[in-house]
Each structure stands twice: as C-alpha cells, then as structure tokens.
Amino acid sequence: MNLKLSIMGAMIAVALGVTACENTGTNTNTNANANANTRMATPEATPTATPAKDRSSYTEKEAQQEREKAKQSGETIGDTLEDAWIHTKIVAQLIASSTTPERKINVDVVKNVVTLRGNVDTAEEKAAAEKIAKETEGVTKVVNQLKVAPAAKATPRTSGKAKSN
C-alpha cells in the first residue's frame, strides 16, 4: 500500500510539475508585457546640444572628427585637443541658445583664441554669441567679426506691364 501511495504521489508531483512548466509561457508573456509597459512609461533620453563629456574624457579621435566637421563648415580649429574641445563647447552652446542664430556663425579656434565670423540679424545676437564664447572655459580671447545684417524682407512682386494712361 505504501508503494501505491508513493507511486501516486510521484505521479501527482510529475503532473503538477508538467502543468507548472506549461504555464511558463503565460508568465513569460506577463513578464514581457510588464517590461514593455515599463519601457513605454520611461521617457526616452533626448539629445542635448551641450557636450555630455568633460574635457578630461575628450579624445583625440573626437577632436579629429570635430576638425573635419569644422572644415566642411569653413571653420578652422587648431591642432590641440583644447582647441577642438573649445570649438565643440561653443558650437553646442550657440545651437542651444535661443538668442543666437543656429549655425549662421562660424567659430574658429586657434591657440585658445576664438574668432566669430558670419552675419547675424541683430546686435543682440552678436553680443550673445560673443558672451557665450567669452564665458567658455579655456578661451583666452574672442575676436568678434560678426556683421549685423538683418535678413532682407520679401518685397511684393510687380507685374512687368507698364500702366498706360
């Protein structure tokens, strides 16, 4: 009799084990759904215009990439890591600032001296760009060559016909 009970107990245990194994799919789905909901509820990180790193983690490879981008924009960056880092910081700050035109300003950095070139619409934009450059760590001098040239307003088109009296 004890043998029968032992065998029946083993069969019940096996049956319960199989049933539990079959339910893992629902648990997995439940867990996956819970994880998906968590991911959906967590806002995605948004890129910022300011450099995420500090100067100590800025690499020569990143500096070279910055020099290449600057060259394509008609800008100049000196050979030092510091010049490239200064350029990166200033460009990011100009882009992030609501008081400066996004990329109408060329930024040259050579031996920690920043030269700002281009056209801006107002004297306030010129002053704001200079302030950003002057307040950037590592900058020893700022040469502001920005020109204030308000954007031309569209003029109404006139027809090519002359009026006859």
C-alpha positions as YAML, in Angstrom:
chain: A
units: angstrom
residues:
- id: 1
  name: MET
  ca: [0.00, 0.00, 0.00]
- id: 2
  name: ASN
  ca: [2.81, 2.40, 0.82]
- id: 3
  name: LEU
  ca: [4.26, 1.66, -2.59]
- id: 4
  name: LYS
  ca: [0.97, 2.58, -4.25]
- id: 5
  name: LEU
  ca: [0.84, 5.87, -2.33]
- id: 6
  name: SER
  ca: [4.41, 6.64, -3.19]
- id: 7
  name: ILE
  ca: [3.81, 5.96, -6.87]
- id: 8
  name: MET
  ca: [0.61, 8.03, -6.84]
- id: 9
  name: GLY
  ca: [2.41, 10.84, -5.02]
- id: 10
  name: ALA
  ca: [5.18, 10.77, -7.60]
- id: 11
  name: MET
  ca: [2.65, 10.84, -10.43]
- id: 12
  name: ILE
  ca: [0.86, 13.80, -8.87]
- id: 13
  name: ALA
  ca: [4.16, 15.62, -8.42]
- id: 14
  name: VAL
  ca: [5.08, 14.95, -12.05]
- id: 15
  name: ALA
  ca: [1.64, 16.10, -13.20]
- id: 16
  name: LEU
  ca: [1.91, 19.29, -11.20]
- id: 17
  name: GLY
  ca: [5.43, 19.86, -12.49]
- id: 18
  name: VAL
  ca: [4.30, 19.45, -16.11]
- id: 19
  name: THR
  ca: [1.37, 21.78, -15.52]
- id: 20
  name: ALA
  ca: [3.69, 24.34, -13.96]
- id: 21
  name: CYS
  ca: [6.05, 24.03, -16.92]
- id: 22
  name: GLU
  ca: [3.20, 24.58, -19.35]
- id: 23
  name: ASN
  ca: [2.25, 27.80, -17.56]
- id: 24
  name: THR
  ca: [5.68, 29.35, -18.02]
- id: 25
  name: GLY
  ca: [4.60, 30.74, -21.38]
- id: 26
  name: THR
  ca: [1.97, 32.91, -19.75]
- id: 27
  name: ASN
  ca: [4.36, 34.04, -17.07]
- id: 28
  name: THR
  ca: [6.94, 34.88, -19.70]
- id: 29
  name: ASN
  ca: [4.36, 36.88, -21.64]
- id: 30
  name: THR
  ca: [3.19, 38.57, -18.49]
- id: 31
  name: ASN
  ca: [6.76, 39.49, -17.63]
- id: 32
  name: ALA
  ca: [7.46, 40.63, -21.18]
- id: 33
  name: ASN
  ca: [4.33, 42.77, -21.16]
- id: 34
  name: ALA
  ca: [5.26, 44.24, -17.79]
- id: 35
  name: ASN
  ca: [8.74, 45.02, -19.08]
- id: 36
  name: ALA
  ca: [7.34, 46.55, -22.28]
- id: 37
  name: ASN
  ca: [4.99, 48.73, -20.25]
- id: 38
  name: THR
  ca: [7.87, 49.87, -18.08]
- id: 39
  name: ARG
  ca: [9.91, 50.77, -21.15]
- id: 40
  name: MET
  ca: [6.97, 52.64, -22.65]
- id: 41
  name: ALA
  ca: [6.36, 54.57, -19.46]
- id: 42
  name: THR
  ca: [10.00, 55.62, -19.20]
- id: 43
  name: PRO
  ca: [10.67, 58.65, -21.40]
- id: 44
  name: GLU
  ca: [13.45, 58.28, -23.93]
- id: 45
  name: ALA
  ca: [16.55, 60.35, -23.40]
- id: 46
  name: THR
  ca: [16.60, 63.36, -25.68]
- id: 47
  name: PRO
  ca: [19.84, 64.57, -27.21]
- id: 48
  name: THR
  ca: [21.17, 67.82, -25.91]
- id: 49
  name: ALA
  ca: [23.27, 70.38, -27.64]
- id: 50
  name: THR
  ca: [25.80, 70.56, -24.85]
- id: 51
  name: PRO
  ca: [28.66, 68.06, -24.85]
- id: 52
  name: ALA
  ca: [27.95, 65.17, -22.49]
- id: 53
  name: LYS
  ca: [31.58, 64.66, -21.58]
- id: 54
  name: ASP
  ca: [34.01, 66.79, -19.70]
- id: 55
  name: ARG
  ca: [37.36, 67.86, -21.08]
- id: 56
  name: SER
  ca: [39.26, 65.04, -19.37]
- id: 57
  name: SER
  ca: [37.38, 62.37, -21.34]
- id: 58
  name: TYR
  ca: [37.56, 64.14, -24.73]
- id: 59
  name: THR
  ca: [39.68, 62.04, -27.09]
- id: 60
  name: GLU
  ca: [41.98, 62.86, -29.99]
- id: 61
  name: LYS
  ca: [39.64, 60.86, -32.24]
- id: 62
  name: GLU
  ca: [36.72, 63.09, -31.25]
- id: 63
  name: ALA
  ca: [38.89, 66.14, -31.81]
- id: 64
  name: GLN
  ca: [39.75, 64.94, -35.32]
- id: 65
  name: GLN
  ca: [36.08, 64.39, -36.09]
- id: 66
  name: GLU
  ca: [35.31, 67.91, -34.85]
- id: 67
  name: ARG
  ca: [38.08, 69.33, -37.07]
- id: 68
  name: GLU
  ca: [36.62, 67.54, -40.10]
- id: 69
  name: LYS
  ca: [33.11, 68.89, -39.41]
- id: 70
  name: ALA
  ca: [34.53, 72.36, -38.88]
- id: 71
  name: LYS
  ca: [36.46, 72.21, -42.15]
- id: 72
  name: GLN
  ca: [33.27, 71.30, -44.02]
- id: 73
  name: SER
  ca: [31.62, 74.38, -42.50]
- id: 74
  name: GLY
  ca: [34.52, 76.64, -43.47]
- id: 75
  name: GLU
  ca: [35.80, 76.85, -39.90]
- id: 76
  name: THR
  ca: [39.30, 76.42, -38.51]
- id: 77
  name: ILE
  ca: [40.39, 74.52, -35.42]
- id: 78
  name: GLY
  ca: [43.98, 74.47, -34.21]
- id: 79
  name: ASP
  ca: [46.00, 71.31, -33.69]
- id: 80
  name: THR
  ca: [45.49, 70.99, -29.94]
- id: 81
  name: LEU
  ca: [42.92, 68.89, -28.15]
- id: 82
  name: GLU
  ca: [41.98, 72.01, -26.17]
- id: 83
  name: ASP
  ca: [41.11, 73.97, -29.35]
- id: 84
  name: ALA
  ca: [38.83, 71.19, -30.58]
- id: 85
  name: TRP
  ca: [37.16, 70.93, -27.17]
- id: 86
  name: ILE
  ca: [36.57, 74.70, -27.04]
- id: 87
  name: HIS
  ca: [35.05, 74.59, -30.54]
- id: 88
  name: THR
  ca: [32.75, 71.71, -29.55]
- id: 89
  name: LYS
  ca: [31.54, 73.55, -26.45]
- id: 90
  name: ILE
  ca: [30.94, 76.88, -28.18]
- id: 91
  name: VAL
  ca: [29.08, 75.39, -31.16]
- id: 92
  name: ALA
  ca: [26.88, 73.36, -28.82]
- id: 93
  name: GLN
  ca: [26.09, 76.45, -26.75]
- id: 94
  name: LEU
  ca: [25.30, 78.55, -29.82]
- id: 95
  name: ILE
  ca: [22.92, 75.88, -31.08]
- id: 96
  name: ALA
  ca: [21.25, 75.56, -27.67]
- id: 97
  name: SER
  ca: [20.86, 79.31, -27.18]
- id: 98
  name: SER
  ca: [17.59, 80.92, -28.19]
- id: 99
  name: THR
  ca: [19.37, 84.26, -28.64]
- id: 100
  name: THR
  ca: [21.82, 83.19, -31.34]
- id: 101
  name: PRO
  ca: [21.10, 82.03, -34.88]
- id: 102
  name: GLU
  ca: [21.63, 78.30, -35.03]
- id: 103
  name: ARG
  ca: [24.56, 77.85, -37.43]
- id: 104
  name: LYS
  ca: [24.97, 81.18, -39.19]
- id: 105
  name: ILE
  ca: [28.01, 81.81, -37.00]
- id: 106
  name: ASN
  ca: [31.38, 80.35, -37.93]
- id: 107
  name: VAL
  ca: [33.61, 79.55, -34.97]
- id: 108
  name: ASP
  ca: [37.38, 79.41, -35.47]
- id: 109
  name: VAL
  ca: [39.58, 78.34, -32.54]
- id: 110
  name: VAL
  ca: [43.37, 78.50, -32.71]
- id: 111
  name: LYS
  ca: [45.59, 78.51, -29.61]
- id: 112
  name: ASN
  ca: [42.55, 79.14, -27.36]
- id: 113
  name: VAL
  ca: [41.63, 82.31, -29.32]
- id: 114
  name: VAL
  ca: [38.09, 82.26, -30.72]
- id: 115
  name: THR
  ca: [37.11, 84.16, -33.85]
- id: 116
  name: LEU
  ca: [33.41, 84.53, -34.60]
- id: 117
  name: ARG
  ca: [32.51, 85.17, -38.25]
- id: 118
  name: GLY
  ca: [29.30, 85.47, -40.24]
- id: 119
  name: ASN
  ca: [26.14, 87.53, -40.34]
- id: 120
  name: VAL
  ca: [23.55, 87.89, -37.63]
- id: 121
  name: ASP
  ca: [20.22, 89.71, -37.72]
- id: 122
  name: THR
  ca: [20.62, 91.91, -34.63]
- id: 123
  name: ALA
  ca: [23.20, 93.49, -32.37]
- id: 124
  name: GLU
  ca: [21.74, 91.39, -29.54]
- id: 125
  name: GLU
  ca: [22.59, 88.16, -31.39]
- id: 126
  name: LYS
  ca: [26.13, 89.44, -31.97]
- id: 127
  name: ALA
  ca: [26.55, 90.27, -28.29]
- id: 128
  name: ALA
  ca: [25.04, 86.96, -27.14]
- id: 129
  name: ALA
  ca: [27.40, 84.95, -29.34]
- id: 130
  name: GLU
  ca: [30.40, 86.88, -28.03]
- id: 131
  name: LYS
  ca: [29.26, 86.37, -24.44]
- id: 132
  name: ILE
  ca: [28.94, 82.60, -24.98]
- id: 133
  name: ALA
  ca: [32.45, 82.44, -26.43]
- id: 134
  name: LYS
  ca: [33.99, 84.60, -23.67]
- id: 135
  name: GLU
  ca: [32.38, 82.54, -20.90]
- id: 136
  name: THR
  ca: [33.61, 79.23, -22.31]
- id: 137
  name: GLU
  ca: [36.31, 77.67, -20.17]
- id: 138
  name: GLY
  ca: [39.74, 77.70, -21.80]
- id: 139
  name: VAL
  ca: [39.12, 80.70, -24.08]
- id: 140
  name: THR
  ca: [41.81, 83.36, -23.72]
- id: 141
  name: LYS
  ca: [40.48, 85.88, -26.25]
- id: 142
  name: VAL
  ca: [37.46, 86.42, -28.52]
- id: 143
  name: VAL
  ca: [37.65, 88.24, -31.83]
- id: 144
  name: ASN
  ca: [34.10, 89.13, -32.84]
- id: 145
  name: GLN
  ca: [33.93, 89.68, -36.60]
- id: 146
  name: LEU
  ca: [30.18, 89.11, -36.79]
- id: 147
  name: LYS
  ca: [28.32, 91.55, -39.01]
- id: 148
  name: VAL
  ca: [24.82, 92.73, -38.25]
- id: 149
  name: ALA
  ca: [22.88, 92.34, -41.47]
- id: 150
  name: PRO
  ca: [19.14, 91.88, -40.99]
- id: 151
  name: ALA
  ca: [17.59, 89.38, -43.33]
- id: 152
  name: ALA
  ca: [16.08, 91.07, -46.35]
- id: 153
  name: LYS
  ca: [12.30, 91.11, -46.28]
- id: 154
  name: ALA
  ca: [10.46, 89.87, -49.30]
- id: 155
  name: THR
  ca: [9.19, 92.68, -51.48]
- id: 156
  name: PRO
  ca: [5.95, 92.37, -53.37]
- id: 157
  name: ARG
  ca: [6.39, 91.41, -57.00]
- id: 158
  name: THR
  ca: [5.23, 93.86, -59.58]
- id: 159
  name: SER
  ca: [3.98, 92.83, -62.97]
- id: 160
  name: GLY
  ca: [6.19, 93.51, -65.95]
- id: 161
  name: LYS
  ca: [3.41, 95.51, -67.67]
- id: 162
  name: ALA
  ca: [3.58, 99.26, -67.51]
- id: 163
  name: LYS
  ca: [0.39, 101.09, -66.78]
- id: 164
  name: SER
  ca: [-0.95, 103.07, -69.67]
- id: 165
  name: ASN
  ca: [-2.98, 106.22, -69.23]
...
